Amino acid sequence: MIMGRQRTEFIVKIFGEGLTEWYYFDALRSLERFPFTLEPNLPSKSKSSYKKRLPNIDKELRRPQQERANLIVLVTDLDNIVSSPSEHAKYLEAKRKYEAKGVVFIESHPCIELWFLYHFKPKFEKSNYTSYYEIKEELEQYLSGYDKSRKYYSSDTGFKENIISSYEKRVSASRCCRASCKYEAVEGEVVNRSNIHSFILFLYMLKWFYKIEDYIHDKIQRKISLDIECKGIEKINVKVGNANLFTLAHDGAVINCFSSTMPQELNLNGSYKDCQDILDIIEADLKAILDSEA
């Protein structure tokens, strides 16, 4: 429906397992101006459990549809889960239950420190860490004194420069993550993987949506409202009424924008001038849709 001009509100809530997840995503949100909310505000302990986050997620799911977050994400480590067959079975059952309700699970095995370690790897290398303590030993080769503590995350310059601030390292880590998810383990083999990259690429897509929306509002002097339709965290369809205007999608490595013509790759941190061709096409397509509804 075409309505008054207003910014689209798409609410993402991240339910993190512990302090590490909270500090990392909070710092990334501040740096990249990503539009999401962290739950709970700050975990009281450095290590928690996905089980303690499920009641918070249940509370969110019980909200009326119009008040509920558009995307609910649970970030969890798998080391203590897969090490126990009974706990692993319970986790998989909970995952099936909550995924059916639309909750997205972001997992790292053994832990989120694998994602941090990938920031220092020029290419994917198979690894077989079974616990945080095993991976910590290698991570300390790059981040001296690494520690799961508030003091470390808030004050260590190496962590801030390499894990939080470095766009280039984040892109490299994403490539390693993507390869880790594609690696097929042989029977009985313990293999590390993480799909954090997929969620971070989704956040960049959402950021691009808002850039394009702002551009459209500046160029089109008419009352419009854009609607977002998500396909998991890999695709965002943008509609005007019932008409699809453009689609943002990622394959785990790059983001592409699909309109009425050939898709165009978008630089994660790009600006309008980097994609003027696709913006011109979207603007023309929008005018055609609005004229047909006039």
C-alpha positions, 0 to 999 in steps of 0.5 A: 500500500502506498502511504506517507513517507516514513522509514521502514522499521525492521527489528532484529533481536539477537539473543547471545549466549554470553559476554563474548557474543554481547561485546562482539555484536554490540561493538559491531553494531556501534561501528557499522550502525547495524539496526538490531537489538541485543537481548539481554542487555548484558549477561551477568556471567561470562559463560551462559547457555542457549537454554537460558535464552529460550525463555526470553525468546518465548516471551518475544514470540508471545508478543502480538505480531505487530509488536514482535521482532521481525527477525529473532536470532540465537547465537550459541557455541556448540562445544559443550553441546556436541560433547554430550550425546544426550545434550546434543539430542535435546539441542537438536530438538529445541532447534527444530522447534524454534526454527519452525517458529522462524528463529534463526540459529547462528552456531559455532563449533567449538565456539565463537573464537573460531570466527575470531581466529578466521580473521587471521587466516588468508584462506580456509584451513580445516581444524579439529578443535573440540573446546574453547581451551584448545582454540584459545591456544592458537588464537593467543598467537594473534591476540596476546592475552586473549580472555573472555572478560569485560576488561579484555574486550573493552580495553585490548587494542589488538582485539579492537583493531583486528576483530572489530574494526578491520573490514578486510579481516571481516571479509577474509573471515567470512570466506573462511566461514563459508568454506567451513560450512561447505566442508563435508566431514567423514564419519567420526571426524570432528570438524570446526565450522561457523555460520556467523558470516551468513548473519553478518552478511544479512546485516549488511544487506539490511544496511544496504536496504536502508541506503537504497530506501533513503536514496529513493525517498530523496529522488521520488517526490511521492508518498511511498512505503517499502515492505520487506519480505525475508527468506531466512537470512540469505534473501530480502525481497523489497516490495511496493504494494504487491509488486516486487521492486528489488531483491538483495541476496547473498551466497555466503560470500558476496551481496547481489542486488537483483532488479528488472535487469542483470544482478549487480554485486554490492560492496559491503561498505559501499556508497551510492556512487558505487552502484549508481547504475542499479539505483537508476534502474530501481528508481525507474522501476519504482516510477513505473509501478507508481504510475501503474497504480495511479 
